[in-house]
Amino acid sequence: MVEVLPIVLLPIVIILTSHLLITPSTALLLTQQHPLRLKTSTTTNASGGGGSSSRDVGVVPRSNFLKRAFLLSTSTAAATIGLGGSSALAFSSPPSSSSSTDRSSRNNRGQRPMAMTESSSSTTASTQSSTKTVVYRSLSIDMPGYGVQVPVAMWSQNNDDNESSSLSATTTATAIYSHRISIKKIGSMLLGSDFIPQFLSKNFNLSPTFGGVLGGDGTSSSSSGGGGSSAPVIILAHGYLGSRFDLSHIAEELAREGFICLSPEYPESLASSYTTTTSNIDRTAITNQLLSYLTTDLNLTPTSYGIVGHSLGCGTALITGDSTWTRVCIAGPAVRRDGVETGGNTLSIVSLGDGLVNRDRVDSMIPSSFTRIEESTLSSTTTTKYASKTALIIDRPDAPNHISFLAGNVNDSMVSFLSPLLPVAQTLSIPVLDFDRYKESRDSVVTASVTVPLIVGFFRQFLV
């Protein structure tokens, strides 16, 4: 701890010294700026027929030197204490004895459960209906004209019947997800400033949520010598300050059912995998390049398309593709803000335990044309038929919060690394997107037991 103190105190000394040396008139010019107003925005391309829109989600003052020093020093302390290489992190269950009881009571009300085996250190889950293994590959796509490479996570069913297939596993080792959290990126996105040092980040080696996920060799299928493959393709779009592994638990189960799933790292990711700003690259450009990459570099022949979005990713889902696409919107609106009808099949999942959602807002998020289903009516059978426009509104005292829908391994990494910064964010009135609630609920496992089978069933019905 003694070695950490100089690192913690140095930013405070620098900022306070600068504050003392700057004359009052100069300081006035530097600090009398409009406060930083946080916005979420959706941008569409010309072919999508949409425009752009934004919504204020909070205000952060730029001018308070002491608060900035406090944030920087606390960030440095949290990161320095946690640094020292990568951390291996499994999908851990919440530290609460009530979780298994709550899950049992909900399953007894008719919800479709997953078969789960839990231990004190990790949780491994698998569906009883399938023994197929999944291949995970870490890819990257070039973005011509932008000078960056965008990481992409890919999951597909292991074609173990044909070793020369482009979708066959090249190893029997369990996959590892190389996840990264950058405090600098979080600070720049929320505070609009790059004063936090780049080294304040941490790498995590995440284990898959479900069993039977094997690590691939990371090469494109065009170089595998096995020819192309045909299958439905599903894109996963993470939310604001999310990552390509946010929806990995959903991708694993979809891949087990035969869908090819790809999750790109969008510019707002907290991983800060590439240097960019939202002004010179956007989600539409990345998604379009990924769709091209599928058929050229990966030599795949998609039979149909689907997309899953969480939070801000719902906007991505709604502006991507045409009326032949099947969409799943989680913790976000199921209708475009510009009123343009997307067509196609859409599943909306929202929770009244979400800090960004309330009862009044649900009606604007989910059009009246959607058939609303109750959580208690979800069946464990695979013969359930869903309406083309279906909405699940989770309404119970312990309903999921905004990030309960994410993979547990990703949430665990955030809790382990970012918890020391929570008081700082609350002091500065920075929106934390329910991170504070999840730190207490730790309910990713319970939430997945409801949502993942529903999502898989919806795609199995409509995406052929």
C-alpha positions in Angstrom: 0.0 0.0 0.0 2.9 2.4 0.7 4.1 2.0 -2.9 0.6 3.1 -4.1 0.4 6.3 -2.2 2.8 8.3 -4.5 0.8 7.3 -7.5 -2.4 8.3 -5.8 -1.2 11.6 -4.6 0.7 12.7 -7.7 -2.4 13.7 -9.7 -3.8 15.7 -6.8 -0.5 17.5 -6.4 -0.3 18.3 -10.2 -3.9 19.5 -10.4 -3.8 21.6 -7.2 -0.5 23.1 -8.2 -1.9 24.0 -11.6 -4.9 25.5 -9.9 -2.6 27.7 -7.7 -0.4 28.9 -10.5 -3.2 29.8 -12.9 -4.4 33.4 -12.4 -8.0 34.0 -11.5 -8.8 35.6 -14.8 -7.3 32.7 -16.8 -8.9 30.2 -14.5 -12.3 31.9 -15.2 -11.8 31.5 -18.9 -10.8 27.9 -18.5 -13.6 26.8 -16.2 -16.5 28.9 -17.3 -17.6 26.4 -19.9 -21.0 24.9 -20.4 -21.4 21.8 -18.3 -20.9 18.5 -20.1 -24.3 17.1 -21.0 -24.4 13.4 -21.5 -26.4 12.2 -24.4 -27.3 8.9 -26.0 -27.6 9.2 -29.8 -28.7 7.1 -32.7 -27.4 7.8 -36.2 -28.7 6.2 -39.3 -27.3 6.2 -42.8 -29.1 7.5 -45.9 -30.2 4.0 -47.0 -31.8 3.4 -43.7 -34.2 6.2 -44.2 -33.5 7.7 -40.7 -31.8 10.7 -39.2 -30.2 11.2 -35.8 -31.6 11.9 -32.4 -30.3 12.3 -28.9 -31.5 12.2 -25.3 -30.0 13.9 -22.3 -29.1 11.5 -19.6 -27.2 13.7 -17.1 -25.0 16.7 -16.6 -21.4 16.7 -15.3 -19.7 20.0 -14.3 -16.3 20.5 -16.0 -15.0 23.2 -13.6 -14.5 21.5 -10.2 -10.8 20.9 -9.8 -11.1 19.0 -6.6 -13.7 16.6 -7.9 -11.5 15.9 -11.0 -8.5 15.4 -8.7 -10.6 13.1 -6.5 -11.8 11.1 -9.5 -8.3 10.8 -11.0 -6.6 9.8 -7.7 -9.3 7.3 -6.8 -9.2 5.8 -10.3 -5.4 5.5 -10.0 -5.7 3.8 -6.7 -8.3 1.4 -7.8 -6.4 0.4 -11.0 -3.0 0.3 -9.4 -4.2 -2.0 -6.6 -5.9 -4.2 -9.2 -3.1 -4.2 -11.8 -0.5 -6.9 -12.3 -1.5 -8.9 -15.3 -4.7 -10.5 -16.4 -7.3 -11.9 -14.1 -9.0 -15.2 -14.7 -12.7 -14.9 -14.0 -15.4 -17.5 -14.1 -19.2 -16.9 -14.1 -19.8 -16.6 -10.4 -23.1 -16.7 -8.6 -24.3 -13.9 -6.4 -23.1 -14.0 -2.8 -26.6 -14.3 -1.5 -28.3 -17.4 -0.1 -31.6 -16.2 -1.4 -30.8 -16.5 -5.1 -31.4 -20.2 -5.5 -34.7 -19.9 -3.5 -35.9 -17.0 -5.7 -35.0 -19.0 -8.8 -36.8 -22.1 -7.6 -39.9 -20.1 -6.9 -39.9 -18.5 -10.3 -39.4 -21.8 -12.0 -42.3 -23.2 -10.1 -44.5 -20.6 -11.7 -44.0 -22.2 -15.1 -40.9 -20.4 -16.4 -38.6 -22.3 -18.6 -35.6 -23.2 -16.5 -32.0 -24.1 -17.4 -30.1 -27.0 -16.0 -27.5 -25.4 -13.8 -24.7 -26.6 -11.6 -23.4 -24.1 -9.1 -20.3 -24.0 -6.9 -19.0 -21.3 -4.6 -16.5 -20.1 -7.2 -18.3 -20.5 -10.6 -21.5 -21.4 -12.3 -21.7 -23.6 -15.4 -24.9 -23.9 -17.3 -26.0 -26.0 -20.2 -29.3 -26.8 -21.9 -30.5 -30.3 -21.4 -31.8 -30.5 -25.0 -28.4 -30.2 -26.8 -25.0 -31.7 -26.5 -23.5 -29.8 -29.4 -20.3 -28.0 -28.8 -19.6 -24.4 -29.8 -16.5 -22.9 -31.5 -15.4 -19.5 -30.4 -13.0 -17.4 -32.6 -11.5 -13.9 -32.0 -11.4 -12.0 -35.3 -10.7 -8.5 -36.4 -12.0 -6.5 -39.4 -10.2 -3.7 -41.2 -12.1 -0.5 -41.6 -10.9 1.1 -44.9 -10.7 4.8 -44.6 -10.7 4.8 -40.8 -7.3 3.3 -40.1 -8.4 0.9 -37.4 -9.1 -2.8 -36.9 -12.3 -3.6 -35.0 -12.3 -6.8 -32.8 -15.1 -9.2 -33.4 -16.2 -12.2 -31.3 -17.6 -15.1 -33.3 -19.5 -18.2 -32.1 -20.6 -21.1 -34.3 -21.7 -24.7 -33.9 -18.8 -27.1 -34.0 -19.0 -29.1 -37.2 -17.2 -32.1 -35.8 -18.6 -34.4 -38.5 -16.4 -32.7 -41.1 -12.9 -31.8 -39.9 -12.2 -29.8 -43.1 -15.2 -27.6 -42.5 -14.6 -23.9 -41.9 -16.6 -24.2 -38.7 -14.8 -27.1 -37.1 -12.9 -26.7 -33.9 -9.1 -26.8 -34.1 -8.6 -27.5 -30.4 -10.4 -29.3 -27.6 -9.4 -26.6 -25.1 -12.1 -24.5 -23.5 -12.4 -21.0 -25.0 -11.1 -17.9 -23.2 -12.5 -14.5 -23.8 -9.9 -11.7 -23.6 -11.8 -8.9 -22.1 -10.5 -5.4 -21.2 -11.9 -2.6 -19.1 -10.4 0.9 -19.6 -11.0 3.5 -17.0 -9.6 6.1 -19.4 -12.3 5.2 -21.9 -15.0 5.3 -19.3 -13.8 8.7 -18.1 -13.6 10.1 -21.7 -17.1 8.9 -22.5 -18.7 10.2 -19.3 -16.7 13.3 -18.6 -15.6 14.3 -22.1 -12.0 14.5 -21.0 -8.8 12.5 -21.6 -7.1 13.5 -18.3 -7.1 9.9 -17.0 -3.9 8.0 -17.9 -4.1 5.2 -20.5 -2.5 2.6 -18.2 -5.5 2.6 -15.9 -7.0 -0.5 -17.5 -7.2 -4.2 -16.7 -7.3 -7.4 -18.7 -9.6 -10.3 -17.8 -9.6 -13.9 -19.1 -13.2 -14.8 -18.9 -14.6 -18.3 -19.0 -17.7 -19.0 -21.2 -21.0 -19.0 -19.4 -22.0 -22.4 -20.7 -20.1 -25.6 -21.0 -18.9 -27.0 -24.4 -17.4 -23.8 -25.8 -14.1 -24.6 -27.5 -11.4 -22.1 -28.6 -10.8 -21.7 -32.3 -7.6 -20.7 -34.1 -8.9 -17.2 -35.0 -8.3 -17.7 -38.7 -10.9 -16.8 -41.3 -12.8 -19.6 -42.9 -11.6 -18.6 -46.3 -8.1 -19.8 -45.4 -9.2 -23.0 -43.8 -9.5 -24.9 -47.0 -12.9 -26.3 -46.2 -15.0 -24.1 -48.4 -17.9 -21.9 -47.3 -20.7 -22.7 -44.9 -24.4 -21.8 -44.9 -26.3 -20.9 -41.8 -28.5 -18.1 -40.3 -26.3 -15.2 -39.0 -27.0 -13.2 -35.9 -25.2 -10.0 -34.9 -25.0 -8.9 -31.3 -24.9 -5.2 -30.6 -23.7 -4.1 -27.1 -24.8 -1.0 -25.3 -23.2 2.2 -24.2 -19.9 1.4 -22.5 -20.5 -2.2 -23.1 -18.2 -4.8 -24.8 -18.4 -7.5 -27.4 -18.8 -10.1 -24.6 -21.8 -8.5 -23.0 -24.2 -10.9 -24.8 -21.8 -13.8 -25.0 -24.1 -16.1 -23.0 -26.8 -15.6 -25.6 -24.4 -16.1 -28.5 -23.2 -19.4 -27.0 -26.7 -20.9 -26.8 -27.7 -19.6 -30.2 -24.5 -21.1 -31.7 -25.3 -24.4 -30.1 -28.6 -24.3 -32.1 -26.8 -23.8 -35.4 -26.8 -20.0 -35.7 -23.5 -18.1 -36.5 -23.2 -15.2 -34.0 -20.8 -12.2 -34.4 -20.4 -9.5 -31.9 -18.3 -6.4 -33.0 -16.7 -3.9 -30.6 -18.5 -0.7 -31.3 -16.9 2.8 -30.7 -18.6 3.3 -27.3 -17.0 0.1 -25.8 -15.3 0.4 -22.4 -12.6 -1.9 -23.8 -11.0 0.9 -25.8 -9.7 -1.7 -28.3 -8.9 0.9 -30.9 -8.4 4.6 -30.9 -11.3 6.5 -32.4 -14.1 8.9 -31.7 -17.8 8.7 -32.6 -17.2 11.6 -35.0 -15.0 9.6 -37.4 -16.6 6.1 -37.2 -20.0 4.9 -36.2 -21.9 1.7 -35.6 -23.5 1.7 -39.1 -20.1 1.7 -40.8 -18.8 -1.1 -38.6 -22.0 -3.2 -39.1 -21.9 -2.8 -42.8 -18.2 -3.7 -43.0 -18.9 -6.8 -40.9 -21.7 -7.9 -43.2 -19.3 -7.6 -46.2 -16.6 -9.4 -44.3 -18.9 -12.4 -43.7 -19.1 -13.2 -47.4 -15.7 -12.1 -48.5 -13.1 -13.0 -45.9 -15.2 -15.6 -44.0 -16.6 -17.2 -47.1 -20.0 -17.7 -45.5 -23.4 -17.8 -47.1 -26.0 -16.4 -44.7 -29.4 -18.0 -45.2 -31.1 -15.3 -43.1 -30.2 -12.5 -40.7 -31.0 -11.6 -37.2 -29.7 -9.1 -34.6 -29.8 -8.8 -30.8 -29.3 -5.4 -29.2 -29.0 -4.3 -25.5 -29.8 -0.7 -24.4 -28.1 1.5 -27.0 -27.7 -1.6 -29.1 -31.5 -1.6 -29.6 -31.1 1.4 -31.8 -28.5 -0.4 -33.8 -30.8 -3.4 -34.2 -33.7 -1.2 -35.4 -31.7 0.6 -38.1 -29.9 -2.5 -39.4 -31.2 -4.6 -42.2 -34.6 -4.7 -43.8 -38.0 -6.3 -43.2 -36.6 -9.8 -43.6 -34.5 -9.5 -40.5 -35.5 -10.8 -37.1 -34.7 -8.6 -34.1 -34.4 -8.9 -30.4 -34.4 -5.6 -28.3 -33.3 -5.9 -24.7 -33.7 -3.1 -22.1 -34.3 -0.6 -24.9 -37.1 0.6 -27.3 -38.6 -1.7 -29.8 -39.5 1.2 -32.2 -37.4 3.7 -34.0 -37.5 7.3 -32.7 -38.0 8.6 -36.2 -41.2 6.5 -36.5 -39.9 4.5 -39.5 -41.4 1.0 -39.5 -38.8 -1.7 -39.4 -41.0 -4.6 -40.4 -39.9 -8.1 -39.7 -40.2 -10.1 -36.5 -39.3 -8.4 -33.2 -39.0 -9.6 -29.6 -38.9 -6.9 -27.0 -37.7 -7.7 -23.4 -37.9 -4.9 -20.8 -37.9 -4.9 -17.0 -39.6 -2.6 -14.6 -36.6 -3.1 -12.3 -34.5 -1.3 -14.8 -33.5 2.1 -13.5 -33.8 3.6 -17.0 -37.4 2.3 -17.4 -40.6 3.1 -15.7 -44.2 2.1 -16.3 -45.0 5.4 -18.2 -42.1 4.9 -20.5 -42.9 1.3 -21.4 -45.9 2.3 -23.5 -43.6 4.5 -25.7 -40.9 1.8 -25.9 -43.3 -1.0 -27.0 -46.0 -0.2 -29.6 -49.5 -1.4 -29.0 -49.2 -3.8 -32.0 -46.9 -6.0 -29.9 -48.4 -9.1 -28.2 -47.4 -8.9 -24.5 -46.6 -12.1 -22.8 -46.3 -12.7 -19.0 -43.2 -14.2 -17.4 -45.4 -16.7 -15.6 -46.7 -18.1 -18.9 -43.2 -19.0 -20.3 -43.2 -22.7 -21.0 -40.3 -25.2 -20.7 -41.5 -26.8 -24.0 -39.9 -26.0 -27.4 -43.3 -25.9 -29.2 -44.3 -22.4 -28.0 -45.4 -20.2 -30.8 -44.7 -16.5 -30.6 -46.4 -13.6 -32.4 -44.3 -11.8 -35.0 -44.2 -8.8 -32.6 -43.8 -10.1 -29.0 -43.0 -8.2 -25.8 -42.0 -9.6 -22.4 -42.3 -7.1 -19.5 -40.7 -8.4 -16.4 -42.6 -7.1 -13.4 -41.8 -8.4 -10.0 -40.2 -6.9 -6.8 -36.8 -8.4 -7.8 -37.1 -7.7 -11.5 -33.7 -7.4 -13.4 -31.9 -4.1 -13.5 -30.4 -2.6 -16.6 -27.2 -4.7 -16.7 -28.7 -7.9 -15.2 -29.3 -8.9 -18.9 -25.5 -9.1 -19.5 -23.3 -12.2 -19.2 -22.4 -12.8 -15.6 -18.7 -13.1 -16.3 -18.7 -9.6 -17.8 -20.6 -8.2 -14.9 -18.3 -9.9 -12.4 -15.3 -8.3 -14.0 -16.9 -4.9 -13.7 -17.8 -5.5 -10.0 -14.3 -6.7 -9.2 -12.5 -3.8 -10.9 -14.9 -0.8 -10.8 -16.5 -1.1 -7.4 -14.0 1.3 -5.7 -15.1 4.0 -8.2 -18.8 3.7 -7.5 -18.7 6.3 -4.6 -16.8 8.7 -6.8 -19.4 8.4 -9.6 -22.2 8.9 -7.1 -20.4 11.9 -5.7 -20.1 13.5 -9.1 -23.7 12.5 -10.1 -22.4 10.5 -13.0 -25.0 8.0 -14.4 -23.9 4.4 -13.6 -26.6 2.6 -15.6 -27.7 0.4 -12.6 -24.1 -0.7 -11.8 -24.9 0.1 -8.1 -28.0 -2.0 -8.2 -26.3 -5.0 -9.8 -23.5 -4.9 -7.3 -26.1 -5.9 -4.8 -28.4 -8.1 -6.8 -25.8 -10.2 -8.8 -28.7 -11.7 -10.7 -27.3 -12.5 -14.2 -27.8 -16.2 -13.7 -31.4 -15.9 -12.7 -32.1 -13.4 -15.5 -30.5 -15.6 -18.1 -32.6 -18.6 -17.0 -35.7 -16.6 -18.2 -34.4 -14.6 -21.2 -32.0 -16.9 -23.0 -34.5 -19.7 -23.7 -37.0 -17.2 -24.8 -34.6 -15.5 -27.2 -33.4 -18.9 -28.6 -37.0 -20.0 -29.1 -37.9 -16.8 -30.9 -35.0 -17.2 -33.4 -35.7 -20.9 -33.9 -39.3 -20.0 -34.9 -38.6 -17.1 -37.2 -35.0 -17.3 -38.4 -34.6 -20.1 -40.9 
